[in-house]
């Protein structure tokens, strides 16, 4: 290789390597000082995107855990208040039992009634004044408690209803289903090209049907089937189509899940009209929510007297059961929220660990890199100095 002074190629190589070493050394020192392996998008673009996404999930889950905790606090406040209501009702039971005994004078019964009235007033006050974060606890309006990991798929809303508490409604009772009579439509006229049809429609697609269904074709004999309680419309269609007598008469049924209507058809022939005489059907709406509690404003139990004591005692016993039912419902909701909080906390912990694996500095590796780049920096500076001094040897040729 010829000697020249226009460009010092060796020095350029040494300078480039030294520059790369200094960049890596700077990055390593930044990782060691910050504790984070990713300090800019240039460090690991894909890793930064994943880590930031996980951080967002963690933030949502942390707040969701607090949401569930706050909701649990509200429900526990209601449960604690109802516990005191049970104690008051038990005292009222003692008073009613005592007032029913003929050994008490009228003034003594009047004193018992005064305490009974105070108990009813206090129960009403508990229902009115008990609040959580400035919001009344006892309400028939459902409260929605939100738990999420920050994504639509990972979100859940828990709807819990505490129920009201007042003198006119102490406790809550289990809801009951309601039934009402329902009829088939008047069958259409059949022909050689059209079948006679009749339809049955319930109040809602979630309702069920029960009773007796009687069908005949033309002047033929009527055939009845018994529809068990809780039968859905689709199940009724299956029951009709599986009946051999109806099969022989050419009677079929089809359920439309969109409209909720059940259509029963006869054979396609003249004088083959369907006859629904004898049918007796009920439309049952399933139980939902809860029923009201005991009304102590009713005239039979609003005051405690020797004559009303037995009625009051019966109402108090029912109220104690209704309060227990209300507390049981609240307790089930508390357990559900506790489970949701536990899941959110565990998921947050696991996501934090996953984010840490991506983002955190591996100090063992970083310390090793620091030592390596410090040595390379020192040798690079030395090499650059040597490369710069090589060209000075050219002057010796000119001596």
Buried (B, 14 or more C-beta within 10 A) or exposed (E): EEEEEEEBEBBEEBBEBBEEBBEBBEBBBBBBEEEBBBBEEEBBEEBBEBBBBBBBBBBBBBBBBEBBBBBBBBBBBBBEBBEEBBEBBEBBBEBBBBBBEEEBEEEBBBBBBEBBBEBBEBBBEBBEEBEBEEEBBBBEEEBEBBBBBBEEEBEEEBEBBBBBBBBBBBBBBEEEEEBEEBEBBEBBEBBEEEBBBBBBBBEEBEBBBBBEBBBBBBEEEEBEBEBEEEBBBBBBBBBBBEBEEBEEBBBBBBBBEEEBBBBBBBBBBEEBBBBBEEBBBBBBBEEEEBBBBBBBEEEBBBBBBBEBBBBBBBBBBBBBBBBEBBBEBBEEBBEBBBEBBEBBBEBBEEBBEBBEEBBBBEEEEBEEBBEBBBEBBEBBBEBBEEBBEEBEEEEEEEE
